[in-house]
Amino acid sequence: MTTSSSSNLRVEYVPEPLSPGKSRSRDGRQYFGEAAVDIIAVQGLGSTYDWTWSAEIPGSTERYYWLRSSICKEMPHARVLAFEYDTHWLGDTDNVSLSECGARLLRAILRDRAHAGDSRMCPTRSRRPIMFIGYSFGGLVIKQSIVIASETKPNDPDYNDHQAFLMAVTSVFFLGTPHTGSSFPKLARIKILALRPFGVDSEERLLSHFAYWFRRTG
């Protein structure tokens, strides 16, 4: 579902629908709408969907897309989605703003959990657990979405939806995410430092913001 011209929540897999009137699968899994859980994968900085979530198949011109091919076999009751966003950082500062990327992810999830034409999340869908997978910079985008939701004030119109989102997040799997400056890959280091004119003094300042927030709220 498109949330803006440069971000998209791409549905990779949806479980078979339950029988009418049923809310549990045959093996007892509780469904919240279309699935028992949402698995949302977020790609890294300067990457593409194909590069991040697929691998070459030896001896073939085709690629293996493990989000749609592997996860559904292990977790058939899970709905699998991939958050695509424009990570091309040269010439367009909006696309590399961590705050904006996190806000887009949050908006995409809230809209995905609302019925067509509704501005608020469906009460049933809002209770569906969320499992995040963040690759490299994508892990920071996930963190930013959580920070934004957590810092929403009670008088904000989105407060209830943001609280429901936070309650739904059950786990985050980080794949090569630079939680500290010393672990930054060289390429990511160059790109983050390129953000200095746009309000980010250094990679350490960017990452220490998350470290402080998660210590304070954890």
MOJO-V175581 format. One record per residue. N is the residue number from 1. PHI is phi in degrees with one decimal (999 if undefined). Layout:
BEGIN
n=N phi=PHI
n=N phi=PHI
END
This chain:
BEGIN
n=1 phi=999
n=2 phi=-78.3
n=3 phi=-109.3
n=4 phi=-163.2
n=5 phi=-68.3
n=6 phi=-130.8
n=7 phi=-145.6
n=8 phi=-152.0
n=9 phi=-97.4
n=10 phi=-93.9
n=11 phi=-83.7
n=12 phi=-94.8
n=13 phi=-157.5
n=14 phi=-130.3
n=15 phi=-62.0
n=16 phi=-61.1
n=17 phi=-64.9
n=18 phi=-74.6
n=19 phi=-64.3
n=20 phi=-52.3
n=21 phi=84.9
n=22 phi=-94.6
n=23 phi=-123.8
n=24 phi=-129.7
n=25 phi=-75.9
n=26 phi=-62.7
n=27 phi=-94.3
n=28 phi=91.6
n=29 phi=-70.4
n=30 phi=-77.6
n=31 phi=-99.2
n=32 phi=-120.0
n=33 phi=86.7
n=34 phi=-80.3
n=35 phi=-157.4
n=36 phi=-86.3
n=37 phi=-158.2
n=38 phi=-106.7
n=39 phi=-105.9
n=40 phi=-117.9
n=41 phi=-100.4
n=42 phi=-123.8
n=43 phi=-75.9
n=44 phi=-92.8
n=45 phi=-72.5
n=46 phi=72.7
n=47 phi=-106.3
n=48 phi=-125.8
n=49 phi=-58.0
n=50 phi=-61.5
n=51 phi=-68.4
n=52 phi=-78.7
n=53 phi=-110.0
n=54 phi=-141.5
n=55 phi=-139.8
n=56 phi=-66.7
n=57 phi=-96.6
n=58 phi=-53.4
n=59 phi=76.8
n=60 phi=-137.2
n=61 phi=-87.4
n=62 phi=-88.9
n=63 phi=-119.4
n=64 phi=-98.2
n=65 phi=-97.7
n=66 phi=-74.9
n=67 phi=-61.3
n=68 phi=-89.4
n=69 phi=-98.4
n=70 phi=-104.1
n=71 phi=-62.1
n=72 phi=-64.4
n=73 phi=-74.0
n=74 phi=-81.8
n=75 phi=-132.7
n=76 phi=-65.9
n=77 phi=-94.7
n=78 phi=-94.7
n=79 phi=-92.7
n=80 phi=-111.6
n=81 phi=-132.3
n=82 phi=-127.0
n=83 phi=-89.4
n=84 phi=-103.0
n=85 phi=-147.7
n=86 phi=-73.0
n=87 phi=-104.2
n=88 phi=-72.7
n=89 phi=-93.5
n=90 phi=-77.8
n=91 phi=83.5
n=92 phi=-145.9
n=93 phi=-65.9
n=94 phi=-61.9
n=95 phi=-78.2
n=96 phi=-115.1
n=97 phi=-72.4
n=98 phi=-60.9
n=99 phi=-60.9
n=100 phi=-68.6
n=101 phi=-61.2
n=102 phi=-64.6
n=103 phi=-65.8
n=104 phi=-65.6
n=105 phi=-61.7
n=106 phi=-61.8
n=107 phi=-62.2
n=108 phi=-62.0
n=109 phi=-68.3
n=110 phi=-62.7
n=111 phi=-68.9
n=112 phi=-62.9
n=113 phi=-92.4
n=114 phi=-104.2
n=115 phi=-77.2
n=116 phi=-54.5
n=117 phi=90.5
n=118 phi=-93.3
n=119 phi=-94.6
n=120 phi=-120.8
n=121 phi=-65.6
n=122 phi=-66.6
n=123 phi=-55.7
n=124 phi=-74.0
n=125 phi=-61.9
n=126 phi=-64.4
n=127 phi=-89.7
n=128 phi=-69.6
n=129 phi=-59.5
n=130 phi=-119.2
n=131 phi=-115.9
n=132 phi=-96.0
n=133 phi=-124.7
n=134 phi=-116.9
n=135 phi=-97.1
n=136 phi=51.3
n=137 phi=-58.0
n=138 phi=-59.1
n=139 phi=-64.5
n=140 phi=-70.8
n=141 phi=-63.1
n=142 phi=-61.5
n=143 phi=-57.6
n=144 phi=-63.7
n=145 phi=-62.7
n=146 phi=-69.0
n=147 phi=-61.5
n=148 phi=-57.9
n=149 phi=-63.4
n=150 phi=-70.1
n=151 phi=-93.6
n=152 phi=-69.4
n=153 phi=-80.0
n=154 phi=-58.3
n=155 phi=-87.0
n=156 phi=-78.8
n=157 phi=-58.3
n=158 phi=-90.9
n=159 phi=-56.6
n=160 phi=-63.7
n=161 phi=-65.1
n=162 phi=-67.0
n=163 phi=-65.9
n=164 phi=-64.1
n=165 phi=-60.3
n=166 phi=-62.1
n=167 phi=-66.2
n=168 phi=-79.2
n=169 phi=-69.9
n=170 phi=-104.9
n=171 phi=-161.6
n=172 phi=-133.9
n=173 phi=-103.6
n=174 phi=-98.3
n=175 phi=-112.8
n=176 phi=68.6
n=177 phi=-76.2
n=178 phi=-79.7
n=179 phi=-70.7
n=180 phi=-130.9
n=181 phi=-59.1
n=182 phi=-67.2
n=183 phi=-99.6
n=184 phi=-65.5
n=185 phi=-63.0
n=186 phi=-57.8
n=187 phi=-64.6
n=188 phi=-63.3
n=189 phi=-60.1
n=190 phi=-62.3
n=191 phi=-71.2
n=192 phi=-66.4
n=193 phi=-63.3
n=194 phi=-67.6
n=195 phi=-85.5
n=196 phi=-51.7
n=197 phi=-65.2
n=198 phi=-108.2
n=199 phi=108.9
n=200 phi=-109.6
n=201 phi=-70.0
n=202 phi=-164.0
n=203 phi=-62.2
n=204 phi=-63.5
n=205 phi=-66.0
n=206 phi=-59.8
n=207 phi=-76.2
n=208 phi=-65.8
n=209 phi=-59.2
n=210 phi=-69.1
n=211 phi=-59.1
n=212 phi=-65.1
n=213 phi=-63.6
n=214 phi=-69.9
n=215 phi=-68.1
n=216 phi=-70.2
n=217 phi=-100.8
n=218 phi=-75.5
END
